[in-house]
Amino acid sequence: MGSAFLSGFVVSISLIAAIGAQNAFVLRQGLKREHVLPIVLACAGSDAILIAAGVLGIGELVDRFPSIVTVVGLGGAAFLVVYGALRLRAAWLGGEALAVEQAQKRPLWPVLLSCLALTWGNPHVYLDTLVLLGSIAQGYGEGRAAFGVGAALASFVFFMALGFGARLLTPIFVRPVAWRILDVGVAALMWSIAGQLVAELA
């Protein structure tokens, strides 16, 4: 059981740690110190649901009905294009700096919905959790539940570290130019991922 738990943790965190739209969003929220805990819990909770589904073998549905991934992927790509455009617009307008004590926080629900759209609108998350982690878990037989728990815990640990560890970059992001660079980078990342999704689904 211990080896299955550790394997689940290591494999999961190696997949989650890859640079992606979700991670960039969590990092940005962590820098702004805006609704960090709900965002972290939404990301980790979403992963836990999908990992549990994969461990239970639901990933076979994705193999049988690949059109599900196609529909979700195209919708996710469209969202990424729009979100990238908004970040590029923010970089063009400038004027943003990290002044936590003066910043006016946005309402929770719009931020949370954006996070969930980035999470559930990315077909890679289904391939990584339902298919890849799910298929690996089946190889552990009775230990697959421990594998799933380890994988879900890895997601929670990573997003907690990313969201709350972002404040260590505060000395850099008190400068507006740093935000411009970040927003341009996020826009490029979003459009790159959107292009990859469309190419893979075409």
C-alpha positions as a printed NumPy array, in Angstrom:
array([[  0.   ,   0.   ,   0.   ],
       [  2.841,   2.351,   0.885],
       [  4.534,   1.906,  -2.465],
       [  1.244,   2.486,  -4.312],
       [  0.635,   5.697,  -2.33 ],
       [  4.146,   6.985,  -3.03 ],
       [  3.914,   6.09 ,  -6.71 ],
       [  0.608,   7.92 ,  -7.005],
       [  2.093,  10.996,  -5.341],
       [  5.207,  11.083,  -7.543],
       [  3.45 ,  10.392, -10.847],
       [  0.699,  12.913, -10.117],
       [  2.965,  15.767,  -9.08 ],
       [  5.175,  15.204, -12.138],
       [  2.106,  15.698, -14.353],
       [  0.644,  18.653, -12.448],
       [  3.944,  20.551, -12.189],
       [  4.109,  21.027, -15.969],
       [  3.53 ,  24.659, -16.958],
       [ -0.071,  25.138, -17.989],
       [ -3.024,  27.5  , -18.009],
       [ -4.311,  26.351, -14.639],
       [ -0.94 ,  26.773, -12.94 ],
       [ -0.475,  30.234, -14.437],
       [ -3.899,  31.252, -13.123],
       [ -3.145,  29.976,  -9.6  ],
       [  0.213,  31.755,  -9.622],
       [ -1.407,  35.033, -10.617],
       [ -4.05 ,  34.735,  -7.905],
       [ -1.343,  33.91 ,  -5.388],
       [  0.604,  37.023,  -6.353],
       [ -2.518,  39.152,  -5.959],
       [ -3.447,  37.297,  -2.739],
       [ -6.976,  37.189,  -4.065],
       [ -9.22 ,  34.256,  -3.069],
       [ -6.178,  31.976,  -2.928],
       [ -7.631,  29.265,  -0.685],
       [-10.876,  28.804,  -2.66 ],
       [ -8.888,  28.674,  -5.913],
       [ -6.438,  26.126,  -4.503],
       [ -9.288,  23.986,  -3.167],
       [-11.15 ,  24.214,  -6.496],
       [ -8.093,  23.006,  -8.435],
       [ -7.152,  20.261,  -5.999],
       [-10.779,  19.208,  -5.55 ],
       [-11.316,  18.983,  -9.305],
       [ -8.213,  16.828,  -9.64 ],
       [ -9.36 ,  14.607,  -6.763],
       [-12.743,  14.031,  -8.441],
       [-11.142,  13.145, -11.76 ],
       [ -8.469,  10.962, -10.169],
       [-11.131,   9.07 ,  -8.207],
       [-13.102,   8.567, -11.417],
       [ -9.983,   7.291, -13.173],
       [ -9.175,   4.892, -10.327],
       [-12.745,   3.563, -10.535],
       [-12.217,   2.86 , -14.229],
       [-14.438,   5.569, -15.71 ],
       [-11.547,   6.516, -17.98 ],
       [-12.731,   3.758, -20.314],
       [-15.639,   6.02 , -21.279],
       [-13.167,   8.526, -22.698],
       [-11.67 ,   5.788, -24.859],
       [-15.108,   4.684, -26.058],
       [-16.464,   8.192, -26.658],
       [-13.535,  10.375, -27.789],
       [-16.002,  13.005, -29.022],
       [-16.395,  14.085, -25.376],
       [-12.765,  15.158, -25.308],
       [-13.138,  16.908, -28.671],
       [-16.127,  19.002, -27.589],
       [-14.562,  19.944, -24.257],
       [-11.233,  20.671, -25.919],
       [-12.648,  23.051, -28.527],
       [-14.609,  24.897, -25.858],
       [-11.498,  25.105, -23.707],
       [ -9.426,  26.415, -26.615],
       [-11.962,  29.186, -27.252],
       [-11.877,  30.173, -23.584],
       [ -8.069,  30.225, -23.577],
       [ -8.017,  32.545, -26.608],
       [-10.362,  34.997, -24.888],
       [ -8.54 ,  34.81 , -21.559],
       [ -5.196,  35.353, -23.301],
       [ -6.605,  38.408, -25.069],
       [ -7.737,  39.85 , -21.728],
       [ -4.276,  39.374, -20.244],
       [ -2.65 ,  40.983, -23.28 ],
       [ -5.04 ,  43.92 , -22.94 ],
       [ -4.075,  44.244, -19.277],
       [ -0.393,  44.269, -20.245],
       [ -1.043,  46.967, -22.868],
       [ -2.945,  49.185, -20.45 ],
       [ -0.409,  48.619, -17.669],
       [ -0.686,  50.374, -14.351],
       [ -1.039,  47.217, -12.274],
       [  1.283,  46.675,  -9.337],
       [  1.255,  44.495,  -6.267],
       [ -0.126,  46.722,  -3.537],
       [ -2.021,  44.137,  -1.52 ],
       [ -3.178,  46.486,   1.185],
       [ -4.731,  48.866,  -1.367],
       [ -5.995,  46.39 ,  -3.946],
       [ -9.73 ,  45.997,  -4.43 ],
       [-10.491,  42.32 ,  -4.677],
       [-12.833,  40.987,  -7.301],
       [-15.908,  38.986,  -6.226],
       [-15.189,  35.33 ,  -5.586],
       [-17.604,  33.74 ,  -8.056],
       [-16.277,  35.252, -11.321],
       [-12.73 ,  34.314, -10.288],
       [-13.789,  30.822,  -9.264],
       [-15.716,  30.26 , -12.498],
       [-12.667,  31.314, -14.539],
       [-10.559,  28.838, -12.583],
       [-13.038,  26.005, -13.129],
       [-13.279,  26.829, -16.842],
       [ -9.5  ,  26.609, -17.161],
       [ -9.508,  23.326, -15.244],
       [-12.439,  21.455, -16.76 ],
       [-12.067,  22.962, -20.232],
       [ -8.652,  21.431, -20.776],
       [ -8.854,  17.922, -22.295],
       [ -5.325,  17.198, -21.098],
       [ -6.625,  17.035, -17.544],
       [ -8.913,  14.164, -18.541],
       [ -6.127,  12.321, -20.321],
       [ -3.76 ,  12.799, -17.374],
       [ -6.211,  11.897, -14.6  ],
       [ -8.895,   9.657, -16.049],
       [ -6.782,   7.803, -18.598],
       [ -3.121,   7.925, -17.523],
       [ -3.412,   7.917, -13.725],
       [ -6.477,   5.696, -13.944],
       [ -4.704,   3.077, -16.058],
       [ -1.6  ,   3.117, -13.845],
       [ -3.786,   2.722, -10.751],
       [ -5.409,  -0.417, -12.176],
       [ -1.977,  -2.045, -12.21 ],
       [ -1.811,  -1.841,  -8.414],
       [ -4.88 ,  -4.044,  -7.951],
       [ -6.142,  -3.674,  -4.387],
       [ -3.621,  -0.892,  -3.861],
       [ -5.225,   1.343,  -6.494],
       [ -7.141,   3.269,  -3.821],
       [ -3.864,   4.123,  -2.075],
       [ -2.434,   5.17 ,  -5.437],
       [ -5.406,   7.472,  -5.972],
       [ -5.079,   9.009,  -2.501],
       [ -1.38 ,   9.675,  -3.121],
       [ -2.143,  11.266,  -6.498],
       [ -4.883,  13.49 ,  -5.03 ],
       [ -2.654,  14.545,  -2.121],
       [  0.089,  15.515,  -4.577],
       [ -2.349,  17.855,  -6.317],
       [ -3.326,  19.478,  -3.025],
       [  0.298,  19.926,  -1.919],
       [  1.355,  21.39 ,  -5.265],
       [ -1.452,  23.926,  -5.531],
       [ -1.068,  24.978,  -1.891],
       [  2.644,  25.563,  -2.488],
       [  2.012,  27.423,  -5.753],
       [ -0.825,  29.592,  -4.471],
       [  0.581,  30.542,  -1.082],
       [  4.251,  30.404,  -2.101],
       [  3.7  ,  33.016,  -4.804],
       [  3.901,  35.775,  -2.185],
       [  7.662,  35.15 ,  -2.002],
       [  7.795,  36.957,  -5.353],
       [  6.204,  40.082,  -3.863],
       [  9.428,  42.183,  -4.046],
       [  9.45 ,  41.673,  -7.817],
       [  5.782,  42.317,  -8.473],
       [  5.563,  45.644,  -6.684],
       [  6.817,  46.983, -10.025],
       [  4.184,  47.464, -12.776],
       [  6.629,  46.309, -15.474],
       [  6.794,  42.882, -13.809],
       [  3.019,  42.527, -14.154],
       [  3.22 ,  43.514, -17.817],
       [  5.824,  40.84 , -18.451],
       [  3.76 ,  38.267, -16.546],
       [  0.554,  39.121, -18.431],
       [  2.298,  38.964, -21.81 ],
       [  3.772,  35.604, -20.82 ],
       [  0.395,  34.298, -19.661],
       [ -1.27 ,  35.484, -22.901],
       [  1.395,  33.723, -24.986],
       [  0.999,  30.567, -22.895],
       [ -2.801,  30.571, -23.221],
       [ -2.676,  31.038, -27.005],
       [  0.036,  28.403, -27.356],
       [ -2.02 ,  25.851, -25.413],
       [ -5.142,  26.773, -27.403],
       [ -3.23 ,  26.23 , -30.649],
       [ -1.942,  22.875, -29.441],
       [ -5.455,  21.781, -28.442],
       [ -6.915,  22.69 , -31.83 ],
       [ -4.033,  20.975, -33.653],
       [ -4.427,  17.804, -31.6  ],
       [ -8.2  ,  17.716, -32.036],
       [ -8.198,  18.573, -35.751]])
